[in-house]
Each structure stands twice: as structure tokens, then as C-alpha cells.
Amino acid sequence: MSNKFMPALLGTAILGLSACTGAAPATPAPAGSASGGDSPALAGEITFQTWSLKNDKFTPYFEDLIDRFTTEHPETTVNWIDQPGDGYEEKLLQQANSNSLPDVVNLQGSYAYRLAEVGMLMDLKAADPAVLDTYINGGLAEYNFESLGVDGVYGYPWYQGSDVSWWNLELLQKAGKTEADLPTTNEELFAFAIDVAEQTNGEVKIISEAPKMGTLSNAGLKIFQDGKFVFNTPEAVKVIQMYKDAYAAGAMPTEALNGAYLGNIALFKEEKVAFTSAAAGFASELKSEVPTLLEKTAVTPRTGLPSLFGQGISVSSATKSPDVAVAFAQFVTNNENQVEFLKLAQGFFPGTLEANENPDSFTSVIELPQQKYAADVAAEAIKTAVNEYPTVANTAMDVFFGQQLALAVRGDIPIEEALQSAEDNANETLGS
């Protein structure tokens, strides 16, 4: 599941859609409280789409969820479809362009913004304002686009996550490092990486990915301000210089800067690097795939600002059964069902206030000590975590940013030139 939380943002092609592409927004009567209560009689058929969740682990959960909803509302039908993790952005774009967006759909905030901007999602604040009080403010903020000129709320917060740091202590021992030596700030991280590389003649590498737009946000820098991207600043140059110095010192694998890059998590699993960042559920992944690595792995808080990545449930404005769609979206995200989901999606956190105030309700089932500790670290981080990517950003911008900054890290072009090219491209793309 960790891969789906990489910053993937709905492409700019959807910006070509006219607001008249979608049907006029449906305006259902309030569908009842997400935390329980009586609902009006419901009748109708809807389609519910999730993102990479139909598998041995989660399928029984969703089948039971749908069965309970349709048993409570016998005149309703819920058709569940699931899209693979890879290509979800393209699939949403196809659905939007063909007016076939599912009635209830699993979306990141950035995806929801693109669809809400062209009138393809229902304003859930208008549909049922009272129920919003049951969700966490940070989660709701991901689906509130008022600052971007789109009034309303376009998703119910579902499950949230934040990265923590994972360390291969066995590899670090080659440099004479122990868990007590692990860095706590970005500056310490890069100094540590260079020291480890020097102590091992470049054998043990720490920095495992090239700079991205989120790299600057993680360092506390504003990358979007007053309606435009602002990458090229002296502070940003200093951040990228740390990468350049680390690369020159042999603290970063060469494939991190070229097309052969598999991702920092893949390199960590292959023990090509001694560090990665990942959600708390990464422990289960290691247990399943490389259990011997888990035994020698330590967890610490992520350096820099904590990152927030979340998933939500949105409703199509073109649904022919708006009452059913809103009621089901609330049912999926009510406290009881979020808690049960998170007992399976261990290491992530709920979008409801009640569950966040009672974390034992979903963390008590965690058996792996490393995962329990990682969850505790992430739970603390998520209190102040922020999304590293502006809602208006998209994948193409980030890819171009990465390409330019990889050139700068290698020393092929000046850092200032790379940042300016990325800034110009992002602003041109934004205005196109």
C-alpha cells in the first residue's frame, strides 16, 4: 500500500474539461450522521470505486461493508469496482472525459480538486453540513478548495498517513554507527550520510532519492505563494546543495538520478541503501517480503516537517442516486467502519475525530513491535503533518522538477538554473 501514497497528482489534461462537462450538481437531502442515527428511506443503484484495495486482505472487508449497507437499505444496490494502483490517474481522467465517473469514488485531495473545479463532484458541505463535524479538520482541509476559488467540501476524510524513517542498522555498523547516532534534522541527515560514505569508501549509502518538489516543502520552504510557484530561492539552493554534496561524496546511488531508479523503498529492501522513509505499515511489508531485514531495522521520526498523505471518499455530481451515494459515502467513513478498516490497514490513521481520540481502538491489534512503535511515531507526527504538494501541482510538474534537479545534483547545470527551469515550467503549466 505504501506506493499509492507517493505524490501522484491528477494530470493537467483534465483542466481542458469545461465545467459544463458534468451534470448539474445533485442536491440530496441530508443523509444522516456519519457516526450513526436514522437515515431516510433509500432506493437506487450506485457504483463505488476504490484504489488498489481489491485483494485477499481487503476484499472480505468491503464485501461485508456493502452487505451491511444494502441489508439496512434493501432497495439499494452497490456495485464495487477497484482500479489498480498504477495508472489510477489516467483511469480517472478517462472516466471524467467520458462522463463515467463512479457515484462514490476514492480520491486524494489533489484529484478531488481537479474534478471539483470542473463541477464533477458534489459539494458535501451543501449536502449535509452537520456531519462534517465528525471528521478531523486536517482531513477536511484536503477537500476544501475555497482558497483556490472553489467553494465547498468535496470529500470525507478516510485514512491518513505520515512517513517515518527506517534504518538498516547492520549496514550502518560498517561505518561504526549505532541507533544512538541516528540523525534528527535534515542537516544532520546529510552530514551523517557523507560521514557514513567516507567511513565505508562509498559502500553504504544513505540518501536514496533525487530532490522532488516535496523536498523543498519538507525543508519548511514555501513552493507556491500568491498564485505562483516559487522554487528558485537562496534557501532552496541550500537544500539542493546538500544533495549535490552527498552525491559527490558517494552517499547516493547513481541510479537515483537516472531512468533506472526503482524508488527509495525498493533500494532499501535490496539493501543498496541504509535508509528510507515510509509509512508505519512498512513493517508488515518487510515482514512479508524480507523478514531478515526487518530484524535489523530501526525506526525514528522523519527529519524535516512531517508529511501528510490521505485518502478520502467523494461523490459524483452526476450520480442518479444522490441520496444513496451520500449515505454510502458517510457509511464507508463513519467511525465504526473506519476503525475496522484500520485494523487491516495497520500503520494508517482514521479521518474521524472519535477514532483519533481513541487510538487503541485500532492500534491494539498490531502485533509487530516495530510496526507498533512506527505507528506511535507516526501518530505523533500526524498531529502537525502537512501535505508537501500544493493542490494545484501535478505529476508532469514534479517529473520535470526531478529531471532538472537531477542534472544539478550531478553537476551538469547550476542549481539556480535548474530551479528556475522547474519554476518556469510549473507556472507555464499552471497557466495553460
C-alpha positions, 0 to 999 in steps of 0.5 A, a space after each residue: 500500500 505504501 506506493 499509492 501514497 507517493 505524490 501522484 497528482 491528477 494530470 493537467 489534461 483534465 483542466 481542458 474539461 469545461 465545467 459544463 462537462 458534468 451534470 448539474 450538481 445533485 442536491 440530496 437531502 441530508 443523509 444522516 450522521 456519519 457516526 450513526 442515527 436514522 437515515 431516510 428511506 433509500 432506493 437506487 443503484 450506485 457504483 463505488 470505486 476504490 484504489 488498489 484495495 481489491 485483494 485477499 486482505 481487503 476484499 472480505 472487508 468491503 464485501 461485508 461493508 456493502 452487505 451491511 449497507 444494502 441489508 439496512 437499505 434493501 432497495 439499494 444496490 452497490 456495485 464495487 469496482 477497484 482500479 489498480 494502483 498504477 495508472 489510477 490517474 489516467 483511469 480517472 481522467 478517462 472516466 471524467 472525459 467520458 462522463 463515467 465517473 463512479 457515484 462514490 469514488 476514492 480520491 486524494 485531495 489533489 484529484 478531488 480538486 481537479 474534478 471539483 473545479 470542473 463541477 464533477 463532484 458534489 459539494 458535501 458541505 451543501 449536502 449535509 453540513 452537520 456531519 462534517 463535524 465528525 471528521 478531523 479538520 486536517 482531513 477536511 482541509 484536503 477537500 476544501 478548495 475555497 482558497 483556490 476559488 472553489 467553494 465547498 467540501 468535496 470529500 470525507 476524510 478516510 485514512 491518513 498517513 505520515 512517513 517515518 524513517 527506517 534504518 538498516 542498522 547492520 549496514 550502518 555498523 560498517 561505518 561504526 554507527 549505532 541507533 544512538 547516532 541516528 540523525 534528527 534534522 535534515 542537516 544532520 541527515 546529510 552530514 551523517 550520510 557523507 560521514 557514513 560514505 567516507 567511513 565505508 569508501 562509498 559502500 553504504 549509502 544513505 540518501 536514496 532519492 533525487 530532490 522532488 518538489 516535496 523536498 523543498 516543502 519538507 525543508 519548511 520552504 514555501 513552493 507556491 505563494 500568491 498564485 505562483 510557484 516559487 522554487 528558485 530561492 537562496 534557501 532552496 539552493 541550500 537544500 539542493 546543495 546538500 544533495 549535490 554534496 552527498 552525491 559527490 561524496 558517494 552517499 547516493 546511488 547513481 541510479 537515483 538520478 537516472 531512468 533506472 531508479 526503482 524508488 527509495 523503498 525498493 533500494 532499501 529492501 535490496 539493501 543498496 541503501 541504509 535508509 528510507 522513509 515510509 509509512 508505519 505499515 512498512 513493517 508488515 511489508 518487510 515482514 512479508 517480503 524480507 523478514 531478515 531485514 526487518 530484524 535489523 531495522 530501526 525506526 525514528 521520526 522523519 527529519 524535516 516537517 512531517 508529511 501528510 498523505 490521505 485518502 478520502 471518499 467523494 461523490 459524483 455530481 452526476 450520480 442518479 442516486 444522490 441520496 444513496 451515494 451520500 449515505 454510502 459515502 458517510 457509511 464507508 467513513 463513519 467511525 465504526 467502519 473506519 476503525 475496522 478498516 484500520 485494523 487491516 490497514 495497520 500503520 494508517 490513521 482514521 479521518 474521524 475525530 472519535 477514532 483519533 481520540 481513541 487510538 487503541 481502538 485500532 492500534 491494539 491489534 498490531 502485533 509487530 513491535 516495530 510496526 507498533 512503535 512506527 505507528 506511535 511515531 507516526 501518530 505523533 507526527 500526524 498531529 502537525 503533518 502537512 501535505 508537501 504538494 500544493 493542490 494545484 501541482 501535478 505529476 508532469 510538474 514534479 517529473 520535470 522538477 526531478 529531471 532538472 534537479 537531477 542534472 544539478 545534483 550531478 553537476 551538469 547545470 547550476 542549481 539556480 538554473 535548474 530551479 528556475 527551469 522547474 519554476 518556469 515550467 510549473 507556472 507555464 503549466 499552471 497557466 495553460 
